[in-house]
Amino acid sequence: LQYHTNLRVVVRVMASVASGSTPSFFGSLRRFDAYPKTMEDFRIKTCGGATITIISAVIMVSLFVAELNFFLGVSIKEKLLMDTTRSELLDIYIDITFQHLPCDYISVDAMDVSGGQQVDVDHDIKKRRLKSDGSPIGEEKVEALGENNKTEALDPNRCESCYGSESEQYKCCNTCEDVRNAYRAKGWGLESLGAIEQCRREGIAQKISEIKDEQCNVQGSLQVSKVSGNFHISPGKSFQQNHAHVHDLKFLHKFPLNLTHTVNRLAFGEFVPGQANPLDNHTFVATALNAMRQYYVQIVPMRYEKISGEVILSNQYSVTYHAKHIDLAKAARGEQAGLPGMFVTYEISPLMVEVSENRRSFTHFLTGVCAIIGGVFTVAGIIDSFVYNSYRAFQKKLELGKVS
């Protein structure tokens, strides 16, 4: 008892010395201290408290790192507005592999509602021949269908027959391709290449037989008007006849046309961060020959502004698709509409999505850090108090013999 009395006297004296015997400004200010201090001798440290402290520190550091990474990143803001860039051109990037069609069978065409047409596109389009296992054959080539069938004329001044299809444009046909073009200009079909001397000399029939198991990778870009339209990749040489778009399938009707293909990439416009194109890595497996695969694409223009101020004009799109079988005999008689191949029909929305990158607020970061530290510290204090008081209560009952 005497010890406790002396201790209270010592504490009272120390408090009196610390606060001062006379009232002062600082003495009055101490009354507002919301964090009163206790003497070191009255603090009790436990192993449980140490464990909770270490766990709390780990949690606070982890949450701080996550909050810092979030702050250093960029926030994305989107808004919708009317598209005022209708006069610009639209870039279409394609990378498509046909697993059962040789490159010599394929032509690429584009057309739009304004009347613009690009027939048998051979610029900015690369057709790469692939073996049946997908490995490349030779180098990539940029050429129109049939150019690789040409051979050097035996006599530059010779004039060979066009087999009845002579015209002002085709007076002489020195190659197999010249004969085929002359027939197309007349609107005639050339069914037997073996009957044409130029084709026999160039070994066209043999070559067609040799390449029938090849694959073809078509990649490159098309630049079209920014209006609704379509582009398609189809077998047969394409050309215009009487204001109609025609594909010459006469010499291919004896060969199976399997339109199985994989769209490695199909994009309308430049790549922007975070963009995902719905048709990328999409594979269509044709369950029947002479299939017509149609993709209906809805394009939404997009303006992407990076945090550096760089602006990218691109497009997002959604897609639905449909497939049907084409009977070539009925199509030739006009009894069925359509053509074997891959067709992409697109429409452009009058609205534009504007996307901008922005830095996150530093005050928001500070608020988050304070919330993390204060929240973890408070919760850890509650848990520590609960554990300590529970342990003390259990210890007292154990001392009193109330725990069996």
C-alpha positions in Angstrom: 0.0 0.0 0.0 2.8 2.4 0.9 4.5 1.6 -2.5 1.3 2.5 -4.4 0.9 5.7 -2.5 4.4 6.8 -3.1 4.0 6.0 -6.8 0.9 8.2 -7.1 2.8 11.1 -5.5 5.7 10.7 -8.0 3.3 10.7 -10.9 1.5 13.8 -9.6 4.7 15.6 -9.1 6.0 14.8 -12.6 2.7 16.0 -14.1 2.9 19.2 -12.2 6.5 19.8 -13.4 5.6 19.0 -17.0 2.5 21.3 -17.1 4.1 24.1 -15.1 2.8 25.6 -11.9 1.5 28.8 -13.5 -1.1 29.0 -16.3 0.4 29.8 -19.7 -0.6 29.6 -23.4 1.1 26.3 -23.9 -0.5 24.9 -20.8 -3.9 25.8 -22.1 -3.0 24.4 -25.6 -2.2 21.0 -24.0 -5.8 20.6 -23.1 -6.6 20.0 -26.8 -4.2 17.1 -27.2 -6.3 14.2 -28.6 -3.3 11.8 -28.3 -2.4 11.8 -24.6 0.8 10.0 -23.8 1.4 7.3 -21.2 4.5 6.5 -19.4 6.8 3.8 -20.8 6.6 1.9 -17.5 2.8 1.5 -17.9 2.9 0.1 -21.4 2.5 -3.7 -21.8 4.0 -5.4 -24.9 2.8 -8.9 -25.9 3.7 -11.5 -28.5 0.1 -11.3 -29.8 0.4 -7.6 -30.3 3.7 -8.0 -32.1 2.2 -10.6 -34.5 -0.8 -8.3 -35.3 1.6 -5.4 -35.8 3.8 -7.3 -38.3 0.7 -8.6 -40.2 -0.8 -5.0 -40.3 2.5 -3.6 -41.6 2.6 -6.2 -44.4 -1.1 -5.4 -45.3 -0.4 -1.6 -45.3 2.7 -1.9 -47.6 0.8 -4.2 -50.0 -2.2 -1.8 -50.2 0.1 1.2 -50.6 2.0 -0.4 -53.5 -1.4 -1.3 -55.2 -2.6 2.3 -54.6 0.7 3.7 -56.0 0.4 1.6 -59.2 -3.2 2.7 -59.6 -2.1 6.3 -59.3 0.8 6.0 -61.7 -1.5 4.5 -64.3 -3.9 6.5 -66.6 -7.7 6.8 -66.3 -9.8 6.4 -69.4 -12.7 8.7 -70.1 -15.2 8.1 -72.9 -17.9 10.2 -74.4 -20.2 10.0 -77.4 -20.5 12.8 -80.1 -21.4 13.2 -83.7 -18.8 12.2 -86.3 -17.6 15.2 -88.4 -14.9 13.4 -90.3 -17.1 11.8 -92.9 -14.9 13.0 -95.8 -11.9 11.0 -94.7 -10.8 7.6 -96.1 -11.2 4.3 -94.3 -8.2 2.0 -93.9 -9.0 -1.7 -93.7 -6.2 -4.0 -92.5 -6.6 -7.7 -93.2 -4.6 -10.9 -92.4 -6.6 -14.0 -93.5 -5.4 -17.5 -94.2 -7.3 -19.9 -96.5 -6.4 -23.4 -95.6 -7.7 -25.1 -98.8 -7.4 -22.4 -101.5 -4.2 -21.6 -103.5 -3.2 -18.0 -104.0 -3.7 -18.3 -107.8 -7.4 -19.0 -107.2 -8.1 -15.9 -105.1 -8.9 -12.3 -105.9 -9.7 -9.4 -103.6 -12.3 -6.8 -104.5 -13.9 -3.8 -102.7 -16.9 -1.6 -103.6 -19.1 0.9 -101.8 -22.5 2.6 -102.1 -21.0 5.7 -103.8 -20.1 3.6 -106.8 -16.4 3.2 -106.1 -14.9 -0.2 -107.0 -11.5 -1.8 -106.7 -11.4 -4.9 -108.8 -8.8 -7.7 -108.3 -6.8 -5.5 -105.9 -3.0 -6.1 -106.4 -1.6 -3.1 -104.6 -0.8 -3.1 -100.9 -2.1 -6.7 -100.8 0.3 -9.6 -100.3 -0.6 -13.2 -101.2 1.8 -15.6 -99.5 1.8 -19.2 -100.7 1.8 -21.8 -97.9 2.3 -25.5 -97.9 -0.4 -27.8 -96.7 1.2 -27.8 -93.2 1.2 -24.0 -93.1 4.9 -23.4 -93.8 5.7 -20.6 -96.4 6.7 -21.3 -100.0 9.2 -18.9 -101.4 8.8 -15.2 -100.7 5.7 -13.0 -100.4 4.5 -11.6 -103.6 2.4 -8.6 -104.6 0.7 -9.4 -107.9 -2.6 -9.9 -109.6 -4.1 -13.3 -110.0 -2.5 -15.1 -112.9 0.6 -13.0 -113.3 2.8 -15.9 -112.2 1.5 -17.9 -115.1 3.1 -15.6 -117.6 6.2 -16.7 -119.5 8.5 -14.8 -121.8 7.2 -14.6 -125.4 9.2 -16.6 -127.8 9.1 -13.8 -130.3 8.4 -10.2 -129.2 6.8 -9.5 -132.6 4.6 -12.6 -132.8 0.8 -12.3 -132.6 -0.9 -15.5 -131.5 -4.6 -16.2 -131.8 -7.2 -15.2 -129.2 -9.4 -18.1 -130.4 -12.2 -16.0 -131.7 -12.2 -13.4 -128.8 -10.2 -10.8 -130.7 -11.2 -7.2 -130.0 -9.7 -3.7 -130.1 -8.2 -4.3 -126.7 -7.0 -7.8 -127.4 -5.8 -8.2 -130.9 -3.0 -10.7 -130.0 -2.9 -13.2 -127.2 0.6 -14.4 -126.6 0.0 -15.9 -123.1 -2.7 -18.0 -121.5 -3.6 -15.0 -119.3 -4.2 -12.9 -122.5 -6.6 -15.5 -123.8 -8.5 -15.7 -120.6 -8.7 -11.9 -120.4 -9.9 -11.7 -124.0 -12.6 -14.2 -123.2 -13.7 -12.3 -120.1 -13.9 -9.1 -122.1 -16.3 -10.8 -124.4 -18.3 -12.3 -121.5 -17.4 -15.8 -122.5 -16.4 -18.7 -120.3 -13.2 -20.6 -121.0 -13.8 -24.1 -119.7 -10.9 -26.1 -121.1 -7.5 -24.6 -120.7 -6.0 -27.7 -122.3 -7.4 -26.7 -125.7 -5.4 -23.4 -125.7 -1.9 -23.7 -127.1 -0.6 -20.9 -124.9 -1.9 -22.6 -121.8 -0.5 -25.9 -122.8 2.9 -24.3 -123.4 2.9 -22.7 -120.0 1.8 -25.9 -118.3 -1.2 -24.2 -116.6 -3.3 -27.4 -116.2 -0.4 -29.2 -114.6 0.4 -26.3 -112.3 -3.2 -26.1 -111.2 -3.1 -29.7 -110.3 0.2 -29.2 -108.4 -1.0 -26.2 -106.3 -4.4 -27.6 -105.4 -3.3 -28.6 -101.9 -1.6 -25.2 -101.1 -2.8 -22.7 -98.5 -2.8 -18.9 -99.0 -2.3 -16.1 -96.6 -3.7 -12.8 -97.7 -2.6 -9.7 -95.8 -2.3 -6.0 -96.4 -4.6 -3.0 -96.5 -7.4 -1.5 -98.5 -8.2 2.2 -98.6 -11.9 2.9 -99.3 -14.3 5.8 -99.0 -15.8 6.3 -95.6 -19.2 5.1 -96.6 -21.0 1.8 -96.4 -19.7 -0.9 -98.6 -18.2 -4.3 -98.8 -15.0 -6.2 -99.7 -14.7 -9.8 -100.5 -12.1 -12.5 -101.1 -13.3 -15.0 -103.6 -12.0 -17.6 -106.0 -11.9 -16.8 -109.7 -10.6 -13.8 -111.6 -12.8 -10.8 -111.1 -13.7 -8.2 -113.8 -16.4 -5.7 -114.8 -18.8 -6.6 -117.5 -21.8 -4.5 -118.6 -21.6 -2.6 -115.2 -21.8 -5.9 -113.4 -19.1 -7.4 -111.1 -18.3 -10.9 -112.3 -16.0 -13.7 -111.2 -14.7 -16.2 -113.8 -15.1 -19.7 -112.2 -15.3 -21.6 -115.5 -11.9 -23.3 -115.2 -12.4 -23.9 -111.4 -15.8 -25.7 -111.5 -14.0 -29.0 -111.6 -12.0 -28.3 -108.5 -13.4 -28.4 -104.9 -13.6 -24.9 -103.4 -13.3 -25.3 -99.7 -13.7 -21.8 -98.1 -12.4 -22.7 -94.6 -10.4 -19.8 -93.4 -8.9 -18.1 -90.3 -9.2 -14.3 -89.7 -5.9 -13.6 -88.0 -6.6 -9.9 -88.0 -9.4 -7.6 -89.3 -9.2 -4.0 -88.3 -10.7 -0.8 -89.5 -8.1 1.9 -88.8 -5.0 2.2 -86.7 -4.4 0.1 -83.5 -5.2 1.9 -80.3 -4.2 0.7 -76.7 -6.6 -1.8 -75.2 -8.5 -2.4 -78.5 -9.8 -5.9 -79.1 -11.2 -6.7 -82.6 -14.1 -9.3 -82.5 -12.9 -11.2 -85.5 -9.2 -11.5 -84.6 -8.2 -15.2 -84.5 -11.7 -16.3 -85.7 -11.9 -19.5 -87.7 -14.6 -20.6 -90.0 -14.8 -24.3 -90.9 -16.8 -24.9 -94.1 -19.0 -28.0 -93.7 -19.7 -28.0 -97.4 -17.9 -27.0 -100.6 -18.6 -23.7 -102.4 -19.6 -22.0 -99.1 -20.4 -18.3 -98.9 -19.4 -16.8 -95.6 -20.9 -13.4 -94.9 -19.8 -11.0 -92.1 -22.0 -8.0 -91.3 -20.0 -5.3 -89.6 -21.2 -2.2 -87.8 -18.4 0.3 -87.5 -18.2 3.0 -84.9 -15.5 5.7 -85.5 -13.3 6.4 -82.5 -10.9 9.3 -81.6 -8.3 8.3 -79.1 -6.2 11.0 -77.4 -3.1 9.8 -75.6 -1.9 11.5 -72.4 1.0 12.8 -74.5 -1.4 14.7 -76.7 -1.1 12.3 -79.7 -4.4 11.7 -81.4 -5.3 8.5 -83.2 -8.4 8.2 -85.5 -9.5 4.6 -85.6 -12.7 2.5 -85.4 -14.4 -0.1 -83.2 -16.8 -2.6 -84.7 -19.3 -5.3 -83.8 -20.0 -8.2 -86.1 -22.6 -10.9 -86.9 -22.0 -13.6 -89.5 -23.9 -16.2 -91.7 -22.9 -19.0 -94.0 -24.7 -20.7 -96.9 -23.9 -23.2 -99.7 -23.7 -22.0 -103.3 -24.7 -24.3 -106.1 -22.5 -23.1 -109.0 -24.8 -24.6 -111.6 -27.8 -22.7 -110.3 -25.8 -19.6 -109.8 -24.7 -19.7 -113.4 -28.3 -20.0 -114.6 -29.3 -17.1 -112.3 -31.5 -19.4 -110.1 -29.4 -18.6 -107.0 -27.7 -15.4 -105.9 -24.3 -15.4 -104.4 -20.7 -16.5 -104.9 -18.4 -18.7 -103.0 -16.0 -16.7 -100.8 -15.6 -14.5 -97.8 -17.7 -11.3 -97.8 -17.5 -8.5 -95.3 -20.3 -6.0 -95.5 -19.8 -2.9 -93.4 -21.9 0.1 -92.3 -20.6 3.2 -90.6 -22.3 4.8 -87.6 -22.8 8.6 -87.7 -21.7 8.7 -84.0 -18.1 8.8 -82.8 -16.6 7.6 -79.5 -14.0 10.0 -78.1 -11.6 8.3 -75.7 -9.0 10.3 -73.7 -6.2 9.3 -71.3 -5.9 11.4 -68.1 -3.7 11.4 -65.0 -5.3 10.6 -61.7 -5.5 13.2 -59.0 -2.7 13.4 -56.5 -5.1 14.4 -53.7 -7.1 11.3 -54.5 -3.9 9.3 -54.0 -3.2 10.9 -50.7 -6.7 10.3 -49.5 -6.4 6.6 -50.4 -3.1 6.3 -48.6 -4.5 7.9 -45.5 -7.5 5.7 -45.6 -5.3 2.6 -45.9 -3.1 3.5 -43.0 -5.9 4.7 -40.7 -8.2 1.8 -41.6 -5.6 -0.9 -41.1 -4.3 0.7 -37.9 -7.8 1.1 -36.4 -8.9 -2.5 -37.3 -5.6 -3.9 -36.0 -6.1 -2.0 -32.7 -9.6 -3.4 -32.3 -8.3 -6.9 -32.9 -5.4 -6.5 -30.6 -7.6 -5.2 -27.8 -10.1 -8.1 -28.3 -7.3 -10.7 -28.1 -5.6 -9.1 -25.1 -8.8 -8.6 -23.1 -9.9 -12.2 -23.9 -6.6 -13.5 -22.8 -6.7 -11.5 -19.5 -10.3 -12.7 -18.8 -9.3 -16.3 -19.5 -6.2 -15.9 -17.3 -8.2 -14.6 -14.4 -10.7 -17.4 -14.5 -7.8 -19.8 -14.6 -6.4 -18.2 -11.5 -9.7 -18.5 -9.7 -10.1 -22.1 -10.7 -13.3 -21.6 -12.7 -11.9 -23.3 -15.8 -12.1 -27.0 -15.6 
